Amino acid sequence: MANPRGSDVTAADASISDPHIELGLNAAIVMVRNQQPHILVARPGAAGPGTGDALPFGPFAPRAHRTLEIGLREWVKRQTGIELGYAEQLYTFGDRGRHAEPGGAHTLSVGYLALTRDAGEEKMGAHWSPWYTYFPWEDWRAGKPEILTEEIEPHLKEWAERPPPPNAPARPLRRPERLKIGFGIGGGWDEEKVLERYELLYEAGLVEEAKRDGRSAANQWADLPEIGRPMALDHRRILATAMGRVRGKLKYRPVVFELLPAEFTLYDLQKTVEAISGSLLHKQNFRRLVERGGLVEPTGNVSTQTGGRPARLYRFRREVILERPAPGLRVKATRT
């Protein structure tokens, strides 16, 4: 019998092309505490036993949630007790093979970035975890991370010299070229390319998620210790996207002030930018950039908690949003 739509699809083909799909919502909630960026991690085992740390997440229920963001906010409150403030959608993640239990419904994950200045009270088993725990190679504030020199770069160079598998997708760039762009091997380090670096590590089989997902490349590194703490499902990939997004937005949007109290010192502002970017900044250049850009204004108050002489307190000058199309902090990092 002919297909009424004129298609040649057989019943067997239809069963392949008609997957069961679920829509999930995930939130990378960022806060800076003690000069360290933290993310909110859901209660242990939230994504299933043995799956690693999980971002707050849950399925989208269209009958209960009028919008994706409403659904996200409800799941975050249910799992952590926290009311979200600033939030923006990141990306939709739909790769196969990023789940601990293959064979179930295929999940499309809609990732969100949320920023908060108030850590709040840890509830329902949720807790704040430093994001460099998951991406130790991204923090250059004390110089080039040893894990890059001792573990990541040697193994990536070895991987790059191998021929790609026969079924590998065609790419416009060769592996050494991708390493130069992502990890700055033979080039410069771009702090925004967090996701590109994680994807290279995943493809090379160097992260635990690749081993868990059955990537053949991971068999080459069976005895290699963990490179950063793994996360549940595709949550480390979502966190990498959030990190790259907020690092990029620092340069053209005043998002850093979502992470600071209403009044702050210029030292606090600089250390928050450094914490997020993973790079040190030149003090005087940074202050000139902030003051000339009209991003802040003095409050007339001072802080006596600096350990030295009182420091002037500032606040975000909101009028700058109307004055400039891209009121961010285009600072130049210093790396050793």
Buried (B, 14 or more C-beta within 10 A) or exposed (E): EEEEEEEEEEEEEEEEEEEEEEBBBBBBBBBBEEEBBBBBBBBBEBBEEEBBBBBBBBEBEEEEBEEBBEBBBBBBBEBBBBEBEBBBEBBEBBEEEBBBEEEEEEBEBBBBBBBBBEEBEBEBBBBBBBBBBBBBBBBBBEEBBEBBEEBBBEBBBEBBEEEBEEEEEEEEEEBBBBBBBBBBBEEEBBBBBBBBBBBBBBBBBBBBBBBBBEBEBBEBBEEBEEBBBBBBBBBBBBBBBBBBBBBBBBBBBBBBBBBBEEBBBBBBBBBBBBBBBBBBBBEEEBBEBBEEBEBBBEEEEBBEEEEEEEBEBBBBBEEBEEEBEEBBBEBEBEBE
